[in-house]
Amino acid sequence: MITYQAFNKKEIPPIIAMIALDIIAPISLMIGLKTSLPENVALPNNFEIVATSLFAAFFF
């Protein structure tokens, strides 16, 4: 049987920050893609996937 614990007051600010950044990040990405040239966006956008994977493998 799985039991769950309620969030305590110490965990609420990081949870709110995570939700806010999860909303802001794709909006910022779309604005950046709209205002930049495709040549300047392609390589960093592809590297973002690799960097995220390496970050997850290293820290988690």
NUGU-543547 format. One record per residue: x, y, z of N, C-alpha, C, CB in turn; residue number from 1; residue in three letters. Coordinates in nm, 4 decimals. Glycine has a CB too. Layout:
(pt (X Y Z) (X Y Z) (X Y Z) (X Y Z) NUM Ala),
...
% end
This chain:
(pt (0.0833 -0.1177 0.0000) (0.0000 0.0000 0.0000) (0.0884 0.1249 0.0000) (-0.0951 -0.0006 0.1213) 1 Met),
(pt (0.0554 0.2202 -0.0830) (0.1318 0.3444 -0.0930) (0.0699 0.4491 -0.0019) (0.1366 0.3952 -0.2393) 2 Ile),
(pt (0.1549 0.5111 0.0770) (0.1077 0.6201 0.1630) (0.1730 0.7492 0.1182) (0.1387 0.5919 0.3130) 3 Thr),
(pt (0.0999 0.8562 0.1262) (0.1493 0.9867 0.0844) (0.1526 1.0799 0.2048) (0.0613 1.0459 -0.0288) 4 Tyr),
(pt (0.2518 1.1672 0.2052) (0.2611 1.2678 0.3105) (0.2232 1.4032 0.2533) (0.4034 1.2718 0.3717) 5 Gln),
(pt (0.1624 1.4843 0.3340) (0.1278 1.6203 0.2913) (0.2546 1.7052 0.2840) (0.0244 1.6846 0.3885) 6 Ala),
(pt (0.2504 1.8087 0.2012) (0.3632 1.9012 0.1935) (0.3733 1.9786 0.3237) (0.3482 1.9979 0.0734) 7 Phe),
(pt (0.4971 2.0036 0.3666) (0.5131 2.0892 0.4836) (0.5460 2.2313 0.4367) (0.6246 2.0342 0.5786) 8 Asn),
(pt (0.5485 2.3254 0.5282) (0.5681 2.4665 0.4914) (0.7040 2.4917 0.4282) (0.5522 2.5549 0.6136) 9 Lys),
(pt (0.8029 2.4108 0.4587) (0.9370 2.4272 0.4022) (0.9397 2.3916 0.2531) (1.0376 2.3402 0.4788) 10 Lys),
(pt (0.8517 2.3043 0.2092) (0.8510 2.2585 0.0703) (0.7655 2.3439 -0.0223) (0.8030 2.1175 0.0647) 11 Glu),
(pt (0.6815 2.4292 0.0309) (0.5893 2.5075 -0.0520) (0.6605 2.6071 -0.1444) (0.4923 2.5822 0.0369) 12 Ile),
(pt (0.7584 2.6881 -0.0965) (0.8246 2.7825 -0.1895) (0.8931 2.7153 -0.3087) (0.9272 2.8636 -0.1142) 13 Pro),
(pt (0.9691 2.6055 -0.2909) (1.0264 2.5412 -0.4097) (0.9206 2.4858 -0.5053) (1.1188 2.4295 -0.3673) 14 Pro),
(pt (0.8098 2.4391 -0.4518) (0.7026 2.3867 -0.5378) (0.6414 2.4997 -0.6200) (0.5930 2.3164 -0.4529) 15 Ile),
(pt (0.6169 2.6137 -0.5569) (0.5617 2.7287 -0.6288) (0.6610 2.7781 -0.7342) (0.5265 2.8429 -0.5303) 16 Ile),
(pt (0.7899 2.7827 -0.6986) (0.8923 2.8253 -0.7946) (0.8992 2.7297 -0.9129) (1.0295 2.8345 -0.7265) 17 Ala),
(pt (0.8894 2.6001 -0.8874) (0.8939 2.5014 -0.9940) (0.7750 2.5187 -1.0886) (0.8956 2.3596 -0.9353) 18 Met),
(pt (0.6575 2.5415 -1.0336) (0.5386 2.5614 -1.1163) (0.5523 2.6894 -1.1991) (0.4115 2.5675 -1.0283) 19 Ile),
(pt (0.5996 2.7982 -1.1366) (0.6158 2.9256 -1.2075) (0.7183 2.9126 -1.3203) (0.6588 3.0366 -1.1094) 20 Ala),
(pt (0.8324 2.8485 -1.2927) (0.9343 2.8322 -1.3961) (0.8877 2.7382 -1.5065) (1.0636 2.7802 -1.3350) 21 Leu),
(pt (0.8056 2.6423 -1.4718) (0.7523 2.5506 -1.5720) (0.6557 2.6217 -1.6659) (0.6825 2.4328 -1.5044) 22 Asp),
(pt (0.5964 2.7294 -1.6208) (0.5081 2.8101 -1.7060) (0.5895 2.9116 -1.7861) (0.4011 2.8827 -1.6206) 23 Ile),
(pt (0.6868 2.9752 -1.7224) (0.7657 3.0811 -1.7853) (0.8620 3.0280 -1.8910) (0.8432 3.1567 -1.6799) 24 Ile),
(pt (0.9222 2.9110 -1.8689) (1.0250 2.8592 -1.9602) (0.9753 2.8396 -2.1032) (1.0774 2.7282 -1.9079) 25 Ala),
(pt (0.8644 2.7701 -2.1274) (0.8228 2.7542 -2.2674) (0.7762 2.8843 -2.3316) (0.7122 2.6523 -2.2763) 26 Pro),
(pt (0.7202 2.9745 -2.2519) (0.6804 3.1048 -2.3065) (0.8042 3.1818 -2.3514) (0.6003 3.1870 -2.2013) 27 Ile),
(pt (0.9083 3.1810 -2.2680) (1.0334 3.2475 -2.3038) (1.0969 3.1836 -2.4271) (1.1312 3.2432 -2.1864) 28 Ser),
(pt (1.0905 3.0521 -2.4347) (1.1447 2.9823 -2.5522) (1.0719 3.0242 -2.6792) (1.1346 2.8301 -2.5338) 29 Leu),
(pt (0.9402 3.0299 -2.6757) (0.8632 3.0683 -2.7938) (0.8899 3.2128 -2.8341) (0.7146 3.0483 -2.7682) 30 Met),
(pt (0.9038 3.3027 -2.7364) (0.9364 3.4420 -2.7677) (1.0748 3.4504 -2.8313) (0.9302 3.5298 -2.6403) 31 Ile),
(pt (1.1694 3.3762 -2.7757) (1.3042 3.3749 -2.8321) (1.3073 3.3194 -2.9726) (1.3963 3.2948 -2.7446) 32 Gly),
(pt (1.2312 3.2132 -2.9973) (1.2267 3.1551 -3.1310) (1.1602 3.2495 -3.2314) (1.1525 3.0219 -3.1277) 33 Leu),
(pt (1.0615 3.3244 -3.1848) (0.9901 3.4157 -3.2748) (1.0755 3.5372 -3.3114) (0.8590 3.4619 -3.2101) 34 Lys),
(pt (1.1590 3.5826 -3.2189) (1.2350 3.7054 -3.2416) (1.3757 3.6799 -3.2951) (1.2438 3.7838 -3.1136) 35 Thr),
(pt (1.4161 3.5545 -3.3124) (1.5514 3.5228 -3.3587) (1.5479 3.4627 -3.4985) (1.6206 3.4261 -3.2615) 36 Ser),
(pt (1.6634 3.4630 -3.5609) (1.6769 3.3978 -3.6909) (1.6918 3.2473 -3.6706) (1.7984 3.4549 -3.7696) 37 Leu),
(pt (1.6391 3.1670 -3.7621) (1.6495 3.0210 -3.7471) (1.7937 2.9709 -3.7377) (1.5811 2.9531 -3.8631) 38 Pro),
(pt (1.8855 3.0364 -3.8105) (2.0253 2.9946 -3.8078) (2.0869 3.0111 -3.6692) (2.1053 3.0739 -3.9096) 39 Glu),
(pt (2.0418 3.1124 -3.5970) (2.0971 3.1398 -3.4652) (2.0324 3.0552 -3.3554) (2.0809 3.2861 -3.4329) 40 Asn),
(pt (1.9219 2.9914 -3.3856) (1.8464 2.9182 -3.2842) (1.8675 2.7676 -3.2941) (1.6989 2.9499 -3.2966) 41 Val),
(pt (1.8962 2.7148 -3.4119) (1.8971 2.5708 -3.4339) (1.9970 2.4977 -3.3444) (1.9280 2.5419 -3.5782) 42 Ala),
(pt (2.1216 2.5400 -3.3436) (2.2237 2.4687 -3.2660) (2.1997 2.4788 -3.1152) (2.3618 2.5233 -3.2994) 43 Leu),
(pt (2.1761 2.5985 -3.0593) (2.1479 2.6024 -2.9144) (2.0224 2.5245 -2.8755) (2.1331 2.7462 -2.8688) 44 Pro),
(pt (1.9215 2.5236 -2.9623) (1.7993 2.4496 -2.9314) (1.8260 2.2993 -2.9276) (1.6899 2.4813 -3.0345) 45 Asn),
(pt (1.9083 2.2493 -3.0187) (1.9458 2.1081 -3.0162) (2.0342 2.0774 -2.8960) (2.0178 2.0694 -3.1457) 46 Asn),
(pt (2.1230 2.1681 -2.8615) (2.2108 2.1458 -2.7469) (2.1335 2.1459 -2.6160) (2.3195 2.2517 -2.7426) 47 Phe),
(pt (2.0222 2.2157 -2.6125) (1.9412 2.2218 -2.4903) (1.8922 2.0832 -2.4507) (1.8216 2.3163 -2.5095) 48 Glu),
(pt (1.8580 2.0005 -2.5480) (1.8126 1.8647 -2.5197) (1.9269 1.7827 -2.4612) (1.7578 1.7975 -2.6476) 49 Ile),
(pt (2.0448 1.7944 -2.5186) (2.1619 1.7216 -2.4692) (2.2001 1.7700 -2.3299) (2.2808 1.7380 -2.5657) 50 Val),
(pt (2.2008 1.9011 -2.3096) (2.2382 1.9575 -2.1798) (2.1396 1.9147 -2.0714) (2.2447 2.1108 -2.1878) 51 Ala),
(pt (2.0116 1.9113 -2.1027) (1.9120 1.8680 -2.0054) (1.9330 1.7211 -1.9683) (1.7700 1.8894 -2.0608) 52 Thr),
(pt (1.9629 1.6383 -2.0664) (1.9876 1.4960 -2.0398) (2.1119 1.4766 -1.9536) (2.0029 1.4187 -2.1718) 53 Ser),
(pt (2.2182 1.5486 -1.9849) (2.3405 1.5385 -1.9048) (2.3191 1.5914 -1.7636) (2.4545 1.6146 -1.9721) 54 Leu),
(pt (2.2463 1.7000 -1.7520) (2.2151 1.7563 -1.6206) (2.1381 1.6546 -1.5363) (2.1335 1.8868 -1.6354) 55 Phe),
(pt (2.0384 1.5903 -1.5953) (1.9588 1.4915 -1.5233) (2.0434 1.3704 -1.4855) (1.8389 1.4479 -1.6076) 56 Ala),
(pt (2.1266 1.3235 -1.5762) (2.2102 1.2067 -1.5474) (2.3124 1.2375 -1.4381) (2.2820 1.1599 -1.6746) 57 Ala),
(pt (2.3656 1.3589 -1.4387) (2.4676 1.3957 -1.3406) (2.4096 1.4179 -1.2013) (2.5398 1.5205 -1.3857) 58 Phe),
(pt (2.2983 1.4896 -1.1940) (2.2436 1.5281 -1.0631) (2.1439 1.4278 -1.0058) (2.1771 1.6618 -1.0741) 59 Phe),
(pt (2.0778 1.3501 -1.0919) (1.9762 1.2587 -1.0403) (2.0187 1.1159 -1.0569) (1.8437 1.2811 -1.1094) 60 Phe),
% end
